[in-house]
Amino acid sequence: MGVAEEMKNLFGEKLRLNIYTTDSEEAGKYNLKSSTNVLFEGDLIPLETALDNEKMKVFLSGKLS
């Protein structure tokens, strides 16, 4: 959750952060294959990006600008 919280602090109101367990109702509509999954606007983000502060910052900067 460190990267997620860092991105929320960085982007503030531009980013809505929700954290769910894989057995939650919200996660049920996705075919999740692992315990760690990051989605942006319904699209799965590669973990290589999602777990790296700099890569996620670049990704979100392009989407939220």
C-alpha positions in Angstrom: 0.0 0.0 0.0 3.0 2.3 0.2 3.0 3.2 -3.5 -0.8 3.7 -3.5 -0.7 6.0 -0.5 2.3 7.9 -2.0 0.3 8.5 -5.2 -2.8 9.6 -3.2 -0.6 12.2 -1.4 1.0 13.3 -4.6 -2.1 13.6 -6.7 -4.6 14.5 -4.0 -8.2 15.1 -5.2 -7.3 14.0 -8.8 -7.1 10.4 -7.6 -9.7 8.4 -5.8 -8.1 5.5 -4.0 -10.0 2.3 -3.0 -8.4 -0.7 -1.5 -10.3 -4.0 -1.6 -9.4 -7.6 -0.8 -9.6 -10.1 -3.7 -12.7 -11.8 -2.1 -14.6 -8.5 -1.9 -17.8 -7.8 -3.8 -16.0 -5.0 -5.7 -13.2 -7.3 -6.8 -15.6 -10.0 -7.9 -16.3 -8.4 -11.3 -12.6 -8.8 -12.3 -10.8 -12.0 -13.1 -7.9 -11.4 -10.7 -5.1 -13.9 -10.8 -3.0 -12.8 -7.8 -3.4 -11.2 -4.4 -2.0 -7.9 -5.6 -3.8 -6.1 -8.4 -3.9 -2.4 -9.3 -6.6 -1.0 -11.6 -6.9 2.4 -13.1 -10.3 3.3 -14.6 -11.1 -0.5 -14.8 -7.9 -1.5 -16.5 -5.3 -3.7 -14.9 -1.9 -1.9 -14.4 1.2 -4.1 -14.7 2.7 -4.8 -11.3 6.1 -3.7 -12.6 4.6 -0.2 -12.9 2.1 -0.3 -10.0 4.7 -1.2 -7.4 7.3 1.3 -8.4 6.9 4.9 -7.2 8.6 6.6 -10.2 6.9 4.4 -12.8 3.4 4.9 -11.2 4.0 8.6 -10.9 4.8 8.9 -14.6 1.8 6.7 -15.5 -0.6 8.7 -13.4 0.9 12.1 -14.6 0.0 11.2 -18.1 -3.5 10.1 -17.2 -4.5 12.8 -14.6 -3.0 15.9 -16.3 
